[in-house]
Amino acid sequence: MIVSHRCQLKWKELDTMAIELPDARHLPDAVLKALRLRALHGCERGYSEGNVADLVGVVRETISRWWSAYVEGGLEAIPQDRTGRPRGSGRTLNDEQSLHIQSLINGHTPDEQGIGSPLWTRRAVRDLIRKEYGITMPIRTVGEYLKRWGYTPKKPRRKALHQDPEEVREWLENIYPAIEEFAKQEEGEILWCDEKGVGANDFPGRGYALVGQTPEMKVSSSPCRMNLISTISNEGEVRFMTYKETMTAALFLVFLARLIQMASRKIFLIVDRLPAHESDVIDAWLQGREDKIEMFYLPRRAPELNPVEYLNNDVKSVVNATKLPENERELRSNLQRLLHKLANLPAHIISYFENPFIQYAAGPM
């Protein structure tokens, strides 16, 4: 068969492409039958068996078998069976072993299985397979198994080591629903409160650079810090105060006074158990102001249940995105500018409540 120089050039260009044909063994019978006919048609037109095999996506021996049968007995003689190793055969783990490993991953942490890893990574799963079945599997193969089982790598949620599950259950099932009911009956609003510290050199982003080079970021040689206390409501309202000092009961009282001064209805304030929040000074101040504000405590070591944590994540990611501040004044300005911007984005604030850990509190109050 004569092939033009131009066609040869095109074939050479196409050799560099990364098109992968599906395995013919996994194709439906009707599709496979059509491929057989096209392969035989190509052989009749004078194409080599190797070229036809490349185009169809089967091995050359299969084309040769089809063509020999066709030449000897016509279309009726073409073999209809599927050759090659059945799908799934030859795998290191059988179905029962695979299900067992998945059950251990789903129901246990690595340390519970004696595996030295805080998360189920490919290496941790490899060690689990070796522990259960004495099989040493390549890391890449472990990744293929995990993908086949439906696992994908994800950034983990953080959970405190000594969190009390019973305290969390009581909050979710009884305490918070009661707070919601109280707020509804008294036509009040629920506010979620937390503190966050920000440094002048805080910038968690990454920068591009050529291979083998590391991007540089100019940081302050004498960095400063600024603190933030903020509340958000279920309707997406943001209130905040910046401060330099450590949070104390006296400073917390300043913030509480500002909250009720700006409020048009009773506040049901939810806070964590920071010592400044639990101070006797705070308890004394709250007495006699029950018509304006009541305060409730989140479960211990359960920051994931507080939607303000997700505002804090925004602050940490974006506060110094435009420019690293050179002094305390610029840092405070960055912080206030960002919070004012977020205060004008109620839909974004409400989106925090879509997080699986916060959905229990979703809905306007």
C-alpha positions as CSV (number, residue, x, y, z in Angstrom):
1,M,0.0,0.0,0.0
2,I,1.4,3.4,-1.0
3,V,1.2,6.2,1.6
4,S,1.8,9.8,0.7
5,H,4.6,11.8,2.4
6,R,2.0,14.2,3.7
7,C,0.1,11.3,5.4
8,Q,3.3,10.1,6.9
9,L,3.9,13.5,8.4
10,K,0.4,13.5,9.9
11,W,0.8,10.0,11.4
12,K,4.1,11.1,12.9
13,E,2.3,14.1,14.5
14,L,-0.5,11.9,15.8
15,D,1.9,9.5,17.4
16,T,2.5,12.2,20.1
17,M,-1.1,12.4,21.1
18,A,-2.4,10.7,24.2
19,I,-5.7,9.2,23.0
20,E,-6.4,6.0,24.9
21,L,-8.9,3.6,23.3
22,P,-11.2,1.7,25.7
23,D,-10.4,-2.0,26.3
24,A,-12.4,-4.0,23.7
25,R,-13.1,-6.6,26.4
26,H,-15.3,-4.2,28.2
27,L,-17.4,-3.0,25.1
28,P,-21.0,-4.1,24.6
29,D,-21.5,-7.1,22.2
30,A,-23.0,-4.8,19.5
31,V,-20.1,-2.4,19.5
32,L,-17.6,-5.3,19.5
33,K,-19.4,-6.8,16.5
34,A,-19.2,-3.5,14.6
35,L,-15.5,-3.3,15.4
36,R,-14.9,-6.8,13.9
37,L,-16.6,-5.8,10.7
38,R,-14.6,-2.6,10.4
39,A,-11.4,-4.5,11.1
40,L,-12.2,-7.0,8.3
41,H,-13.1,-4.2,6.0
42,G,-9.7,-2.6,6.6
43,C,-7.9,-5.9,5.9
44,E,-9.9,-6.2,2.6
45,R,-8.7,-2.7,1.7
46,G,-5.1,-3.8,2.1
47,Y,-4.3,-2.3,5.5
48,S,-1.8,-4.4,7.5
49,E,-3.1,-6.4,10.4
50,G,-0.9,-4.3,12.7
51,N,-2.3,-1.0,11.6
52,V,-5.9,-2.3,11.8
53,A,-5.2,-3.5,15.4
54,D,-3.9,-0.1,16.4
55,L,-6.9,1.6,15.0
56,V,-9.5,-0.8,16.5
57,G,-7.8,-1.1,19.8
58,V,-7.1,-4.8,20.0
59,V,-3.9,-6.9,19.7
60,R,-2.6,-8.0,16.3
61,E,-3.2,-11.7,17.1
62,T,-6.9,-11.0,17.5
63,I,-7.1,-9.3,14.0
64,S,-5.2,-12.2,12.5
65,R,-7.6,-14.7,14.1
66,W,-10.7,-12.8,12.8
67,W,-9.2,-12.4,9.3
68,S,-8.2,-16.1,9.0
69,A,-11.6,-17.3,10.1
70,Y,-13.3,-14.9,7.6
71,V,-11.1,-16.0,4.7
72,E,-11.9,-19.6,5.4
73,G,-15.6,-19.5,6.2
74,G,-17.0,-16.0,5.7
75,L,-18.8,-13.8,8.2
76,E,-20.5,-16.8,9.8
77,A,-17.1,-18.3,10.8
78,I,-15.9,-15.2,12.7
79,P,-15.3,-16.1,16.4
80,Q,-17.7,-14.3,18.7
81,D,-16.1,-15.2,22.0
82,R,-14.2,-12.6,24.1
83,T,-10.5,-13.3,24.5
84,G,-8.0,-12.0,27.1
85,R,-8.0,-12.1,30.8
86,P,-11.5,-11.5,32.4
87,R,-11.9,-8.1,34.0
88,G,-10.8,-8.1,37.6
89,S,-8.8,-11.3,37.3
90,G,-5.3,-11.2,38.4
91,R,-5.9,-8.6,41.1
92,T,-3.9,-8.9,44.3
93,L,-7.0,-8.7,46.5
94,N,-10.1,-10.8,45.9
95,D,-13.6,-9.3,46.5
96,E,-13.9,-10.6,50.0
97,Q,-10.5,-9.1,51.0
98,S,-11.4,-5.8,49.3
99,L,-14.7,-5.5,51.2
100,H,-12.9,-6.3,54.5
101,I,-10.2,-3.6,54.0
102,Q,-12.9,-1.1,53.1
103,S,-14.9,-1.9,56.2
104,L,-11.8,-1.3,58.3
105,I,-11.2,2.1,56.6
106,N,-14.8,3.1,57.0
107,G,-15.2,2.1,60.6
108,H,-11.8,2.7,62.2
109,T,-9.0,5.2,62.4
110,P,-5.5,4.1,61.5
111,D,-4.3,4.1,65.2
112,E,-7.2,1.9,66.1
113,Q,-5.8,-0.7,63.7
114,G,-2.3,-0.3,64.9
115,I,-1.2,1.8,61.9
116,G,1.1,4.7,62.4
117,S,-0.8,7.5,60.6
118,P,-3.3,10.2,61.6
119,L,-5.3,9.6,58.4
120,W,-6.0,6.9,55.9
121,T,-3.3,7.7,53.3
122,R,-2.1,5.3,50.6
123,R,0.8,4.3,52.8
124,A,-1.5,3.7,55.7
125,V,-3.8,1.5,53.6
126,R,-0.7,-0.3,52.3
127,D,0.3,-1.1,55.8
128,L,-3.2,-2.2,56.7
129,I,-3.2,-4.6,53.7
130,R,0.2,-6.0,54.8
131,K,-1.0,-6.4,58.4
132,E,-4.3,-8.1,57.4
133,Y,-3.0,-10.4,54.6
134,G,0.8,-10.3,54.6
135,I,0.7,-8.7,51.1
136,T,3.1,-5.9,50.3
137,M,1.5,-3.8,47.6
138,P,3.1,-0.9,45.6
139,I,1.9,2.5,46.7
140,R,0.6,3.2,43.1
141,T,-1.4,0.0,43.2
142,V,-2.9,1.0,46.5
143,G,-4.0,4.3,45.0
144,E,-5.7,2.4,42.1
145,Y,-7.6,0.2,44.6
146,L,-8.7,3.3,46.6
147,K,-9.9,5.0,43.4
148,R,-11.7,1.8,42.3
149,W,-13.4,1.6,45.7
150,G,-14.6,5.2,45.4
151,Y,-12.2,7.0,47.7
152,T,-10.6,10.3,46.8
153,P,-8.0,12.4,48.7
154,K,-9.6,15.3,50.7
155,K,-8.5,17.9,53.1
156,P,-9.4,16.6,56.6
157,R,-11.7,18.2,59.0
158,R,-10.1,18.9,62.4
159,K,-11.6,17.4,65.5
160,A,-10.3,17.8,69.1
161,L,-8.7,14.7,70.5
162,H,-10.6,14.7,73.8
163,Q,-13.9,15.9,72.6
164,D,-16.8,14.4,74.6
165,P,-19.3,12.8,72.2
166,E,-22.0,12.8,74.8
167,E,-21.7,16.5,75.3
168,V,-21.8,17.1,71.6
169,R,-24.9,14.9,71.3
170,E,-26.6,16.7,74.1
171,W,-25.9,20.1,72.4
172,L,-27.2,18.9,69.0
173,E,-30.3,17.1,70.2
174,N,-31.4,19.2,73.2
175,I,-29.6,22.4,74.0
176,Y,-29.4,24.1,70.7
177,P,-33.0,23.2,69.7
178,A,-34.1,24.7,73.0
179,I,-32.1,27.9,72.3
180,E,-33.8,28.1,68.9
181,E,-37.2,27.7,70.5
182,F,-36.5,30.4,73.1
183,A,-35.3,32.8,70.4
184,K,-38.4,32.2,68.4
185,Q,-40.7,32.7,71.3
186,E,-39.0,36.0,72.3
187,E,-38.5,37.2,68.7
188,G,-34.7,37.4,69.4
189,E,-31.7,36.7,67.3
190,I,-29.0,34.0,67.7
191,L,-25.4,35.3,67.5
192,W,-22.4,33.1,67.2
193,C,-19.2,34.5,68.7
194,D,-15.5,33.7,68.5
195,E,-12.0,35.3,68.6
196,K,-9.2,35.2,66.1
197,G,-5.6,36.4,66.1
198,V,-3.9,37.6,62.8
199,G,-0.2,38.2,62.3
200,A,1.3,40.7,59.9
201,N,3.2,37.9,58.1
202,D,0.2,35.6,57.8
203,F,-0.4,34.6,54.2
204,P,-1.2,30.9,53.6
205,G,-1.3,31.2,49.8
206,R,1.2,29.7,47.3
207,G,3.1,31.4,44.5
208,Y,4.2,30.2,41.1
209,A,7.9,29.8,40.2
210,L,10.0,28.0,37.6
211,V,10.8,24.4,38.2
212,G,13.7,24.1,40.7
213,Q,13.1,27.6,42.1
214,T,11.2,28.7,45.2
215,P,9.1,31.9,45.3
216,E,10.1,34.5,47.9
217,M,7.8,36.6,50.0
218,K,9.1,39.7,51.8
219,V,8.0,39.6,55.4
220,S,8.4,42.0,58.3
221,S,11.4,41.5,60.5
222,S,9.4,42.7,63.5
223,P,5.9,41.3,62.9
224,C,2.9,42.5,64.9
225,R,-0.4,40.9,65.7
226,M,-4.0,42.0,65.9
227,N,-7.0,40.3,67.4
228,L,-10.6,40.1,66.3
229,I,-13.8,39.2,68.1
230,S,-16.8,38.8,65.9
231,T,-20.3,37.5,65.8
232,I,-22.5,36.3,62.9
233,S,-26.2,35.7,62.8
234,N,-28.2,33.1,60.9
235,E,-29.4,35.9,58.7
236,G,-25.8,36.7,57.7
237,E,-25.1,39.8,59.8
238,V,-21.6,40.4,61.0
239,R,-20.5,42.5,64.0
240,F,-16.9,42.7,65.2
241,M,-14.3,44.6,67.2
242,T,-10.5,44.6,66.7
243,Y,-8.2,44.8,69.7
244,K,-4.5,44.3,70.4
245,E,-4.6,43.0,74.0
246,T,-5.3,39.5,75.2
247,M,-9.0,38.8,75.6
248,T,-10.0,39.4,79.2
249,A,-13.4,39.5,81.0
250,A,-13.1,43.3,81.1
251,L,-12.5,43.5,77.3
252,F,-15.3,41.0,76.6
253,L,-17.7,43.2,78.6
254,V,-16.8,46.1,76.3
255,F,-17.8,44.0,73.3
256,L,-21.0,42.8,75.0
257,A,-22.0,46.3,75.8
258,R,-21.6,47.3,72.2
259,L,-23.6,44.3,71.0
260,I,-26.7,45.2,73.1
261,Q,-26.3,48.9,72.3
262,M,-26.6,48.1,68.5
263,A,-29.2,45.4,68.9
264,S,-32.9,46.0,68.0
265,R,-34.0,42.7,69.7
266,K,-32.9,40.3,72.3
267,I,-29.6,38.5,71.7
268,F,-29.0,34.8,72.3
269,L,-25.2,34.7,72.3
270,I,-23.4,31.4,71.8
271,V,-19.7,31.3,72.8
272,D,-17.0,28.8,73.5
273,R,-15.5,28.2,77.0
274,L,-12.7,30.7,76.8
275,P,-11.9,31.7,80.5
276,A,-12.8,35.3,79.7
277,H,-16.3,34.1,78.7
278,E,-16.9,32.1,81.8
279,S,-15.7,34.7,84.3
280,D,-17.7,35.6,87.4
281,V,-17.5,39.2,86.2
282,I,-19.4,38.2,83.1
283,D,-22.0,36.3,85.0
284,A,-22.6,39.2,87.3
285,W,-22.9,41.6,84.4
286,L,-25.5,39.4,82.6
287,Q,-27.8,39.3,85.7
288,G,-30.5,41.9,85.3
289,R,-30.0,42.1,81.5
290,E,-32.0,38.9,80.6
291,D,-34.4,40.9,78.6
292,K,-31.5,42.1,76.3
293,I,-29.0,39.2,76.2
294,E,-28.5,35.6,77.3
295,M,-25.3,33.6,76.8
296,F,-24.9,29.9,76.1
297,Y,-21.8,27.7,75.9
298,L,-20.8,25.4,73.1
299,P,-19.6,21.9,73.9
300,R,-15.9,21.8,75.0
301,R,-13.3,21.2,72.3
302,A,-15.9,21.4,69.5
303,P,-14.9,24.4,67.3
304,E,-16.4,22.8,64.2
305,L,-19.9,23.4,65.6
306,N,-19.4,27.2,65.6
307,P,-20.1,28.8,62.2
308,V,-17.8,31.8,63.1
309,E,-14.8,29.4,62.7
310,Y,-15.6,29.5,59.0
311,L,-15.5,33.3,59.0
312,N,-12.1,33.0,60.8
313,N,-10.9,30.8,57.9
314,D,-11.9,33.5,55.5
315,V,-10.0,36.1,57.5
316,K,-6.9,33.9,57.7
317,S,-6.9,33.3,53.9
318,V,-7.7,36.8,52.7
319,V,-6.8,39.4,55.2
320,N,-3.3,40.0,53.8
321,A,-4.0,38.9,50.3
322,T,-3.3,42.3,48.7
323,K,-0.2,43.3,50.7
324,L,1.6,42.2,53.8
325,P,1.3,45.0,56.3
326,E,4.4,46.8,57.5
327,N,3.0,47.8,60.9
328,E,0.2,47.4,63.3
329,R,-1.9,50.3,61.8
330,E,-1.8,48.6,58.4
331,L,-2.7,45.2,59.8
332,R,-5.7,46.7,61.7
333,S,-6.7,48.5,58.5
334,N,-6.5,45.2,56.5
335,L,-8.6,43.4,59.1
336,Q,-11.3,46.1,59.3
337,R,-11.5,46.5,55.6
338,L,-12.1,42.7,55.1
339,L,-14.7,42.5,57.9
340,H,-16.6,45.5,56.5
341,K,-16.6,43.7,53.1
342,L,-17.8,40.4,54.6
343,A,-20.5,42.4,56.5
344,N,-21.9,43.4,53.1
345,L,-22.0,39.8,51.9
346,P,-24.8,38.2,53.9
347,A,-25.3,35.4,51.4
348,H,-21.7,34.4,51.8
349,I,-22.0,34.4,55.6
350,I,-25.1,32.3,55.3
351,S,-23.2,29.8,53.2
352,Y,-21.2,28.9,56.3
353,F,-24.3,27.1,57.6
354,E,-24.2,24.8,54.6
355,N,-21.1,23.0,56.0
356,P,-22.1,19.5,57.2
357,F,-21.0,20.3,60.8
358,I,-23.1,23.5,60.9
359,Q,-26.2,22.4,59.1
360,Y,-27.9,21.7,62.4
361,A,-28.0,25.5,62.9
362,A,-29.1,26.4,59.4
363,G,-32.2,28.6,58.9
364,P,-32.9,32.2,59.8
365,M,-33.8,33.2,63.3
